Amino acid sequence: MTTALSLGWPAPAKLNLFLHINGRREDGYHELQTLFQFIEYCDFLDFKVTDKPNLKLHSNMSAVVADNDNLILQAAKSLQEYSGCQQGAEIWLDKRLPMGGGLGGGSSDAATTLVALNSLWGLNLPLTKLADIGLKLGADVPVFINGFSAFAEGVGEQLQPVSPPQPWYLVLVPDVHVSTAEIFQDPALPRNTPKHTLTTLMQNPWKNDCQELVVKHSPQVAKALAWLLEYAPSRMTGTGACVFGQFEQEQQARDVLAKLPASISGFVAKGSNKSPLMLRLAQC
């Protein structure tokens, strides 16, 4: 037995509105405090459930398909192993989010795979269990599964729902891949930002502890950030390379996008405190 295609499962980007590194644990992971917000700019995945447990991935980017360790396939395999499910899936990825940009694209793809196949395979596991499975794939996966903007602590898995303003963002995509692992291993990364309560953090200026280090090592990121700061409050997201500026109105962001130098790409997207993935799940 095979089923029809289940189309249009979004895997949204996220922004780290702030990112503080509080310390390094004995296991090598870092304690952090960060504020995640989704933006309405997404990869999209289509699924076809099959009656055999084989998994196959297609993508508009050959580099994704060539990687057998791809998080999408890891997520599907992890869900099979946990649940004992004997069904499989053929998966199509329409990759739109830049890779290595700090927008969480790989983690979001994995989360969407877990949420979609949990529904399509009829497993009906709670989101909390999917988040546990997802955490083993990456620290950012649980926030995408839970589907709400969140204040995160620990390594990013301790989530508290929040509702920050939902402005329009202009996101710039420097033509450089920043390795998250290299940034977190760099001796120069600040690791001593004091922990604060959420109330205090929401009232103080927002910053990204990784930004200074990345800007120092990446002229492309430095150039993009310097350009964007001329027009709006701007920061880097995650470990980069993408930087974002916030605007009250969509047209303001689009007017600045129109001035962007040809050497830098970018896009405009609305901030959202509820993931587009949750809206798609409600349609099932």
C-alpha angles and dihedrals in degrees: 000000000000129000134219121269116279103213140202107019105169124222102194129205121244133211126211100224086192132359124194124181108212102178148316121266127219090253090059096253120121129239109229146168117215142158116226123200127173124229126207095248115102153171111233129220131196122198137200115189116219131195093235122068095241117127124207129179128202123185142175085232114068092203090064096052093044091060109084089187090062112146092234092061092040089054093049092047092048091052091049092049095048096045101032089232113171095197123098137197145220110219131197119197122199098197113207104145116087115252117240092013102120093249094113096242098152093044091047091050089052092048093050090049091053094046095044098045091044086060099037094046089049094237096134094197113170117256089246090063092046088052090053090052091045094051089065088059096049142331093247096052098084095059090056091049094049089051102210134101106264147187104230131201135170107041087331099287099099101086131189118182115242135175110213120172114288105224129165115267133207106208119196120204112205114206095249136093114229116202111224091201092054092049093051091047094049111111090217094062111113109244103169107073106142117246116247136185118266090248091056093045093050091053098048129072112279122239142167116232091205095054101084093049094048093046090051093054100034119057090185092060091043091053094048094047094047090051095048094046088066089069110030147357101289140182142164120262121229112326090331157202094167121074127194139201124198128227133182094222131041093227092056090057093045092050090056092044088057089060094052115128114249090243092067127057126207148156141210121237139167120245113239131190091200120059118241085227090069091054090052092048090054089061092064 
